[in-house]
Amino acid sequence: WAIKIMDNISPFLFQINPVYLPIFGCRTVHISLSHGFCRDSWFGFLSYAHSVVSILADIDEGYRWAKIAGFIIDRFNAKSLLPRFKCVINGGVNFWKEPLQSTASALTESSKEAIAIGDVEYVMYGSSLSCVQNLLCGNKLSTLEKDIAVTVSGMVRMNQAYFLFSQLSLQKAVYALTGIKSDPFEIKFASMKNETDVISAFSATRPFLVQGVYFNIIFTAVLFRRFDEVSEVAEKYLSFGQQKSRLQDLFLVFFQGLAAFNMFRHKGRDTKWLRIGESSMRQLQLWAGHSSWNFDNKFFLLEAESHFSKGEYDRAEMKYLSAIKSSRTHRFLHEEGLSLELLSSFYEACEREDDQRNHLSRAIQCYKEWGALGLLNDSRFAGLV
């Protein structure tokens, strides 16, 4: 019963304060090893795996413990728990090692399986994580916009307010990228009219929710190349703690690095920005060692920005080209477009006009294919689309 109780309350406590997850994970593992396993032991082992990765930074060991959680479910033939297991492992562990497109697809499937058995909580949780991962791996925005609309409708219908506000913020980001002129917050929740209301209401009690809202703002700002805003909002995000327990935390490191190198070149060459950028680059290099598929292109792009910032132009060009090739090979369409656009800016600084126009044109094609028509309405693409 102790394990069952911890299994039931851990997900909620994690959203309030992540410090509870390793406590319950360690306790469940200890009880299971001392007194025997039960079908509910899986969540404790998976919580422990998540903590090994995010706190101890031992990705390989955490990934191994996560697989043990799957063996427990198989051993007890607990098929009704599979949707929950797939949701948690793909939303919290597998993306460190496995292609992001694969984990996003698995999250979508876990939500469908949760619907089939009436598990409302994990339908919403899985759908929410799936939408985030589909955005971050560059899947078509037209499909994602429809998926988010269905998810939001379900959350409103089932009165899942906690998940809803984060999803509305994500929907707002997708609307900005696709050019949809609508406000997702215009629904029947009078107390929450915009993201500022959500941040004010939940800053003290739901830090993960507020960080999710901040992340969506940052993601949009990166694509629109508002790097001042990226740096400003990243500080607010990190004011709640610098964890590396969610996929958004990893992408924040990448976005901070891009913003920092840009700020260094355009804001007086303050070495503070160079230090932030170099720190992000070292972190991405470490993660690329565990998943070249997910992180190589991001590491290469930060390397390129670093060389560009230091005036090492030959090395910068080589790394930009590596980032573009890796993004294309690993199917990160939006990041291929971003890499092409940043290379175009590099060529502009080098006064190579033909190369600048060619690569900007290729970036536009990537953004079109992604479905980011709202992004292409930005003034920097005027007369080119």
Summary of the structure (lengths in Angstrom):
residues: 385
radius of gyration: 21.2
end to end distance: 61.8
largest distance: 70.7
contacts: 1305
relative contact order: 0.07
helix: 78%
strand: 0%
